[in-house]
């Protein structure tokens, strides 16, 4: 089935949102690692572990975005669920308790929502029967 130009652009802009989300979180992983450098013992190990988890989720988002670029169903669901879950935890554990200002705290989820909306529109358009 031939893809429309609109569908392709929505999928690609959505993929770029996921890449931006991933790149931002690679930076966050680096910042978390830097916090661990000043610690010792188990606190340092757990902080490094958190940095590694953050880097893994960020790299996952970036790699899967390649599939989103091509409007892949698997990539659509993978980034939608994994990034959505990561941002839900971020909001529940860090933003809502007030550890970061609301505006700053909602920037990463806003990037995710933009990517999710764009890839959802592309995904749905791909599955609609031709008129």
VEXDOTOR-368640 format. One line per 10 residues: number of its first residue (from 1); for each residue x, y, z of N, C-alpha, C. Coordinates in steps of 0.2 Angstrom, whole numbers, always signed. Atoms other than C-alpha are relative to their C-alpha. Layout:
BEGIN
NUM	X/Y/Z/X/Y/Z/X/Y/Z  ...
# end
This chain:
BEGIN
1	+4/-6/+0/+0/+0/+0/+4/+6/+0  -3/-6/+1/+6/+17/-5/-1/+5/+6  +1/-4/-6/+9/+29/+10/+0/+7/-3  +1/-7/+2/+3/+47/+8/+6/+4/+3  -5/-5/-2/+15/+62/+10/-1/+2/+7  +2/-3/-6/+5/+68/+25/+2/-5/+5  -2/+5/-5/+7/+51/+34/+7/-1/+1  -8/+1/-1/+26/+50/+30/+2/+6/+4  -3/-6/-4/+29/+68/+37/-2/-1/+7  +2/+1/-7/+18/+64/+53/+5/-5/+3
11	-4/+5/-3/+28/+48/+56/+7/+3/+1  -7/-3/-1/+45/+57/+53/+0/+5/+5  +0/-5/-5/+41/+72/+64/-1/-3/+7  +1/+4/-6/+35/+60/+77/+6/-3/+2  -6/+3/-2/+51/+50/+76/+5/+5/+2  -5/-5/-2/+61/+66/+77/-1/+2/+8  +1/-1/-7/+52/+70/+93/+3/-5/+5  -3/+6/-4/+57/+53/+100/+7/+1/+1  -8/-1/+0/+75/+56/+95/+2/+6/+5  -1/-6/-5/+74/+73/+104/-1/-2/+7
21	+1/+2/-6/+67/+65/+119/+6/-4/+3  -6/+4/-2/+81/+52/+119/+6/+4/+1  -6/-4/+0/+95/+64/+116/+0/+4/+7  +1/-4/-6/+88/+75/+131/+2/-5/+6  -1/+5/-6/+88/+59/+142/+7/-3/+0  -7/+2/+0/+106/+54/+137/+4/+6/+4  -3/-5/-4/+111/+71/+144/-2/+0/+7  +2/+1/-7/+101/+68/+160/+4/-6/+3  -3/+6/-2/+109/+51/+161/+7/+2/+2  -7/-2/-2/+126/+60/+161/+0/+4/+6
31	+1/-4/-6/+120/+72/+174/+0/-4/+6  +1/+5/-5/+115/+58/+185/+6/-3/+2  -7/+3/-1/+132/+50/+183/+4/+4/+3  -4/-5/-4/+140/+66/+188/-1/+0/+7  +2/+0/-7/+130/+66/+204/+3/-6/+4  -3/+6/-4/+137/+48/+208/+7/+1/+1  -7/+0/-1/+155/+53/+206/+2/+3/+7  -1/-3/-6/+154/+63/+222/-2/-4/+6  +3/+4/-6/+146/+49/+232/+5/-6/+0  -4/+6/-1/+154/+33/+239/-5/-6/+1
41	+3/+6/-2/+149/+15/+242/-7/-2/-4  +6/+2/+4/+131/+9/+238/-4/+5/-3  +4/-6/+2/+124/+26/+236/+3/+2/-7  -3/-1/+7/+137/+28/+221/-2/-5/-5  +2/+5/+5/+133/+12/+214/-7/+0/-2  +7/-1/+2/+114/+15/+214/-1/+6/-4  +1/-6/+4/+116/+32/+207/+3/-2/-7  -2/+2/+6/+127/+25/+193/-5/-5/-4  +5/+5/+3/+114/+11/+190/-6/+4/-3  +6/-4/+2/+100/+24/+189/+3/+4/-7
51	-2/-4/+6/+111/+34/+176/+0/-5/-6  +0/+6/+5/+113/+17/+166/-7/-1/-2  +7/+1/+2/+95/+14/+166/-3/+6/-4  +3/-6/+4/+91/+32/+160/+3/-1/-7  -3/+1/+7/+104/+29/+146/-3/-5/-4  +3/+5/+4/+96/+13/+141/-6/+2/-3  +6/-2/+2/+79/+20/+140/+1/+5/-6  -1/-5/+5/+85/+35/+130/+3/-3/-7  -2/+3/+6/+95/+24/+118/-6/-4/-3  +5/+3/+3/+80/+13/+116/-5/+4/-4
61	+4/-5/+4/+69/+28/+111/+3/+2/-6  -3/-3/+7/+82/+34/+98/+0/-6/-5  +0/+6/+5/+84/+16/+90/-7/-1/-2  +6/+1/+2/+66/+13/+90/-3/+5/-5  +2/-6/+4/+63/+30/+82/+1/-1/-7  -2/+1/+7/+71/+23/+66/-6/-4/-3  +6/+4/+2/+55/+11/+65/-5/+5/-1  +5/-5/+0/+44/+26/+69/+1/+4/-7  -1/-3/+6/+52/+35/+54/-3/-3/-6  +3/+4/+5/+45/+21/+43/-7/-2/+2
71	+7/+1/-2/+28/+21/+52/-1/-8/+2  +1/+7/-2/+31/+3/+59/-4/-1/+6  +4/+1/-6/+18/-4/+70/+3/-2/+6  -4/+2/-6/+30/-12/+82/+4/+6/+3  -3/-6/-3/+40/+4/+84/-5/+5/+3  +5/-5/-2/+24/+14/+86/-2/-2/+7  +2/+2/-7/+19/+3/+101/+5/+0/+5  -6/+0/-4/+36/+1/+108/+2/+7/+3  -2/-7/-3/+40/+20/+110/-6/+2/+3  +6/-3/-3/+22/+24/+114/+0/-3/+8
81	+1/+3/-6/+22/+12/+129/+6/+1/+5  -6/-1/-4/+40/+13/+135/+2/+7/+2  -2/-7/-2/+43/+32/+134/-6/+2/+4  +6/-2/-4/+25/+34/+141/+1/-2/+7  -1/+3/-7/+29/+23/+156/+5/+4/+3  -5/-4/-3/+45/+32/+159/-2/+7/+2  +2/-6/-1/+37/+49/+158/-5/+0/+6  +5/+0/-5/+23/+44/+169/+3/-1/+7  -4/+1/-7/+35/+38/+183/+3/+7/+1  -4/-7/-1/+45/+55/+181/-5/+5/+3
91	+5/-5/-2/+29/+65/+183/-3/-2/+7  +2/+3/-7/+23/+54/+198/+5/+1/+6  -5/+1/-5/+39/+53/+207/+4/+7/+1  -4/-6/+0/+48/+70/+203/-4/+6/-1  +4/-7/+1/+36/+83/+196/-5/+1/+5  +6/-1/-4/+20/+81/+206/+2/+1/+7  -3/-1/-7/+30/+80/+223/+3/+7/+1  -3/-7/+0/+38/+97/+218/+7/+0/+0  -7/+0/+0/+56/+92/+216/+3/+4/-6  -2/-5/+5/+57/+102/+200/-7/+4/-2
101	+6/-5/+2/+46/+117/+194/-4/-4/-5  +5/+4/+5/+30/+111/+184/+2/+1/-7  -1/-1/+7/+35/+120/+168/+6/-4/-2  -6/+4/+2/+53/+112/+168/-2/-7/+0  +2/+7/+0/+45/+95/+173/-4/-2/-5  +4/+3/+6/+33/+94/+159/+3/+1/-7  -3/+0/+7/+45/+98/+145/+1/-7/-3  -1/+7/+3/+50/+80/+142/-6/-3/-1  +7/+3/+2/+32/+74/+143/-3/+3/-6  +3/-3/+6/+27/+87/+131/+3/-2/-7
111	-3/+3/+6/+40/+81/+118/-3/-7/-1  +2/+7/+1/+34/+63/+121/-7/+1/-3  +7/-1/+2/+15/+69/+119/+0/+2/-8  +0/-2/+7/+20/+78/+102/+2/-6/-4  -2/+6/+4/+29/+62/+96/-6/-5/+0  +5/+5/-1/+15/+51/+102/-6/+2/-5  +6/-3/+5/+1/+62/+93/+2/-1/-7  -2/+0/+7/+11/+63/+77/+0/-7/-2  -1/+7/+3/+15/+44/+76/-7/-3/+1  +7/+3/+0/-3/+40/+81/-4/+2/-6
121	+3/-2/+6/-10/+50/+67/+2/-3/-6  -3/+4/+6/+2/+42/+55/-2/-7/+0  +2/+7/-1/-2/+25/+62/-7/-1/-2  +8/+1/+2/-21/+27/+60/-1/+1/-7  +0/-2/+7/-19/+35/+43/+2/-6/-4  -3/+6/+4/-9/+20/+37/-5/-6/+0  +5/+6/-1/-23/+8/+43/-7/+1/-3  +7/-1/+3/-38/+17/+36/+0/-2/-7  +1/+2/+7/-45/+10/+20/+0/+6/-5  +0/-6/+4/-42/+21/+5/-7/+2/-2
131	+6/-3/+1/-56/+32/+0/-1/+0/-8
# end
